[in-house]
């Protein structure tokens, strides 16, 4: 990803320097295991560790690869330049390139997962804080973009918290799914390398041995991993889209923080645009576009082909770097979000009392009016409010049929906003427990 949408800790995981260091560690640990088995001399295994503090020369490896047309061979050649050809002659004994490439890729994905999990925890903290802050801040709920019934801003934050809490679980499962390594040799049969080598390497690299590999680690694991990232990205867009709607001029119930000196438009000085959440909507698309290629990578010829390789060299860094940036950006948006309770009440009262129509409908049915007749009685008064902006309660009080069924006091009682917030505590307990 371009620097504009990247953060250094995640970028570092995908740098060539980090990759080659992981390759080296895999090879060195494999040599240790083979020495333990008596397959190679102990002194050769120990000699490999002479390079433990080496900063591998990326340009030199690229230069060798330009001739060999093979990245792993180029790296091994460069390693021998540091260790010595004779000392390094048992490096990669019985291994195949995928043992190094796949195990390294999964190490990188695990490390990326750890960052994403911490990102998600920070976002959850921000959402929870804002949920409790606006637990009882009443706003109008909308369906189809149209006023429906009262809710609270706290419930809006709470539902986003619950969604992201599920996503935290998905990220943790995705990390578990991808945390395997394979050092099984050509076509995965261990014919030229003992399974104990794989077990040792995986333990040292923080992975579990892949139960059965076919020269490559099964790509259904990677498909599940990137699918989880895609779901997280969609949830980011869900929150971002809600904020964008709330910031619309004719709504203005919340808005992104606008810093001193910030400019909203090159042409119109009055503009305050929701640029951060619009950006998040776009970044979510980038993460999701990695999901289908990851799914398609599941299908490989026989025990191995490399049709997945070029895909993963792109989507591994792109998806994780983008999602890391997006989660951090969304956390900042939520933490600094400006909320306007007065505008929420003004919006709800744009058509005075209209949002209480269902409660009146239910009261009429409970008073003995058929549902069909009750609906007609309520709707004929509600439509007047739509058309003229009159007061819904006043229209009901002027409707003899409604008054006969409910009484004037009964109608008055149906316009208490507390009716719609009486179970907020119950919902919060479901979402946040007993906090």
HELIX and SHEET records of a PDB file:
HELIX    1   1 UNK A    3  UNK A    5  5                                   3    
HELIX    2   2 UNK A    8  UNK A   13  1                                   6    
HELIX    3   3 UNK A   16  UNK A   36  1                                  21    
HELIX    4   4 UNK A   42  UNK A   48  1                                   7    
HELIX    5   5 UNK A   49  UNK A   51  5                                   3    
HELIX    6   6 UNK A   58  UNK A   68  1                                  11    
HELIX    7   7 UNK A   71  UNK A   83  1                                  13    
HELIX    8   8 UNK A   97  UNK A  133  1                                  37    
HELIX    9   9 UNK A  153  UNK A  178  1                                  26    
HELIX   10  10 UNK A  186  UNK A  188  5                                   3    
HELIX   11  11 UNK A  195  UNK A  205  1                                  11    
HELIX   12  12 UNK A  220  UNK A  247  1                                  28    
HELIX   13  13 UNK A  275  UNK A  296  1                                  22    
HELIX   14  14 UNK A  309  UNK A  336  1                                  28    
HELIX   15  15 UNK A  341  UNK A  348  1                                   8    
HELIX   16  16 UNK A  354  UNK A  356  5                                   3    
HELIX   17  17 UNK A  357  UNK A  366  1                                  10    
HELIX   18  18 UNK A  371  UNK A  388  1                                  18    
HELIX   19  19 UNK A  392  UNK A  397  1                                   6    
HELIX   20  20 UNK A  400  UNK A  406  1                                   7    
HELIX   21  21 UNK A  408  UNK A  413  1                                   6    
HELIX   22  22 UNK A  418  UNK A  421  1                                   4    
HELIX   23  23 UNK A  424  UNK A  432  1                                   9    
SHEET    1   A 2 UNK A 138  UNK A 143  0                                        
SHEET    2   A 2 UNK A 146  UNK A 152 -1                                        
SHEET    1   B 2 UNK A 180  UNK A 181  0                                        
SHEET    2   B 2 UNK A 208  UNK A 209  1                                        
SHEET    1   C 2 UNK A 254  UNK A 255  0                                        
SHEET    2   C 2 UNK A 338  UNK A 339 -1                                        
END                                                                             
